[in-house]
Amino acid sequence: MRITIKTVIVTGLILGVINFLNCYIDIDLMFSAFSSLFLICIALYCLIIVVVLWREYKFAAFIPFLISLLLFPVVYLFGFAGLRLGMHNLPSYPQKYFSEQRKTELTAIAEKLLQTDDEKIKDEAWKHRLVVRRIEKQSGIVEFGYYRSRRVSIYIFAKNGLPEDYSTSPVITEDDIRSWAELADMIKVKDDVAKFRDQIVFDPLITYPVIMKYIDKPFADKLASMETCDEYLMRKYGNTVLDGHGEKYQEYLDFIESKFTPEEKAVVVKLLNDQSRISSKLVEDSNITSNRYGLTLWFRNATILSGFDVCLHLHKLIRDGVILVDNGHLHLKSSLNDKEIREVEWLQVELMDHIYGNLVHKNEYWSGSKTKLADNWYFYKIY
């Protein structure tokens, strides 16, 4: 029995130490669930072994089982201690992590990123366990992220502060274009949804007619003739295998972007801004439908479930009577004040983030859903 007791105690201490390290440095091993399952197995083993030990030790045979039960709070306390000590280095806990010194260092990094395109500066953010998610030079905004499992902790540096809720109309710039190659794909796919349904993340039934209104035939022909990623990789590397870090794919995106002239880029940016304006009435497009509460959206090529910002925002506007639902189709009320117009325009930008796939992504940087940490710094989490 001594061997059993020693084995249980040593195993528990090992689990406790690992749980301490897991919580201290947040190595994202989902260890809590694993340790609980392992401890349950140990407890069951100790309970079963009572039958073997009973003849010789009687009630003392329950000692290993009782010790195994004590391991549950012990392992938990190890993890709690690791978490409390590690908070100062974990971006998930801004109240401990975002010290005055760290704020000063991150502010310097953010200001450098707004002034230069030097990739080495992003490595400085990594020293604080953050990655650079987004840079908007025209808006003076830098977004840092910390990724663990299904949660993302976001730190935002806004040089001029963030505006109040819906106090400005959305303005899409080149900074909001994620992939110029997506525009070429939209022209190639045209409106053939059935053929390309599993290969695209944009909705060609909505995007293709709009794009063709804005671009001339030479531009459309140029887009249609652009290389696909596979064609580019085959030409340059002799195969279509992407690397694990995505460097080849980013190289392809940069190559496609280099094919656009400043004038062509300006046309695309104008197209997207016009689509976001209230005059486009994008929200009333017949290809967009919703349930009566706005918590689920359907496009011809995708379903957007409740929990996404666009659904939450649509639900609010339906509840406020700004948008009406008739047999699943959305309609604006007859007259809108300035604030309602801005809200609808932001909603249309949110719709565009899904409808236009990887072409455009525009964040709504109002302050209502974010915690202000200090001057020019904000924090929020995505689960």
Protein Blocks (a to p, Z undefined) as FASTA:
>chain_A
ZZmmmmmmmmmmmmmmmmmmmmmnononolmmmmmmmmmmmmmmmmmmmmmmmmmnmmml
mmmmmmmmmmmmmmmmmmmmmmmmmmmmmmklmmlmmgfklmmmmmmmmmmmmmpccfkl
mmmmmmnopacfbdcfknopacddddehjbccdddddfkopadehkbccdddfklpmblk
lmmmmmmnmmamklmmmmccbdfklmmmmmmmmpcfklmmmmmmpccfklmmmmmnopab
dcfklmmmmmmmmmmmmmpcfklmmmmmmmmmmmmpmklommmpmkbccdfkopaccdfk
bccdehiaklmmmmmmmmnomacceehiacddfbdcfklmmmmmmmmmmmmmmmnommbc
cddfbfklpccfbghiacdddZZ
